Amino acid sequence: MELLKEAGEHKIFKKRSGKYAVQDKKGKFINGQPKVEILLKAGVVKTLTPKKKEEAAAAPTEGQA
């Protein structure tokens, strides 16, 4: 793991797999929703909105069996 950024009381690491790890000042790793919030505040990751499926492509057309 390489140290990517020190954000306040947290250290953000990037793993070889491309994922991120967040460690507090005591050396304990943080997981779950708190980890996501820290990564968002630090600007490491951005939120993605799911793509809407096109209703026309999903609905079958008449005359096809």
matplotlib code that plots the C-alpha trace (Angstrom):
import matplotlib.pyplot as plt

x = [0.0, 1.2, 0.3, -2.0, -3.0, -3.1, -6.5, -6.7, -6.8, -6.8, -4.3, -5.6, -3.8, -4.2, -3.8, -2.4, -5.9, -7.0, -9.1, -8.6, -7.9, -8.4, -6.5, -7.2, -4.4, -4.3, -3.5, -7.0, -8.5, -11.9, -14.5, -18.1, -20.0, -17.5, -14.8, -16.9, -17.6, -13.9, -13.0, -15.7, -14.6, -10.9, -11.9, -10.4, -13.7, -16.7, -20.3, -21.8, -25.5, -26.9, -27.8, -31.5, -32.6, -34.3, -37.9, -38.0, -35.1, -36.5, -40.1, -40.6, -42.0, -45.2, -44.9, -41.8, -42.2]
y = [0.0, 3.5, 6.6, 8.6, 11.5, 12.6, 14.1, 15.6, 12.8, 10.1, 8.5, 7.3, 4.5, 3.1, -0.7, -2.5, -3.7, -0.1, 0.0, 2.5, 2.0, 4.6, 4.5, 6.7, 8.4, 5.4, 3.0, 1.4, 0.9, 2.3, 0.4, 0.9, 4.2, 6.2, 5.2, 6.4, 9.7, 10.3, 9.5, 11.8, 14.7, 14.2, 14.3, 10.9, 9.4, 11.0, 10.0, 8.3, 8.4, 5.2, 5.4, 5.3, 2.5, 3.5, 2.4, 2.1, -0.3, -2.5, -2.7, -5.3, -4.0, -5.4, -8.0, -9.8, -13.3]
z = [0.0, -0.8, 1.2, -1.0, 1.3, 4.9, 5.5, 9.0, 11.5, 8.8, 6.4, 3.0, 1.3, -2.2, -2.5, -5.5, -6.3, -6.8, -3.7, -0.9, 2.8, 5.6, 8.8, 11.9, 13.9, 16.3, 13.4, 13.3, 9.8, 9.1, 7.1, 5.9, 5.6, 7.7, 5.2, 2.3, 3.9, 4.6, 1.0, -0.3, 2.0, 0.9, -2.7, -3.5, -4.9, -6.5, -6.2, -9.2, -10.1, -11.6, -15.3, -16.0, -18.3, -21.4, -21.4, -25.1, -25.2, -22.4, -23.8, -26.6, -29.9, -31.4, -34.1, -32.6, -31.3]

ax = plt.figure().add_subplot(projection="3d")
ax.plot(x, y, z, "-o")
ax.set_aspect("equal")
plt.show()
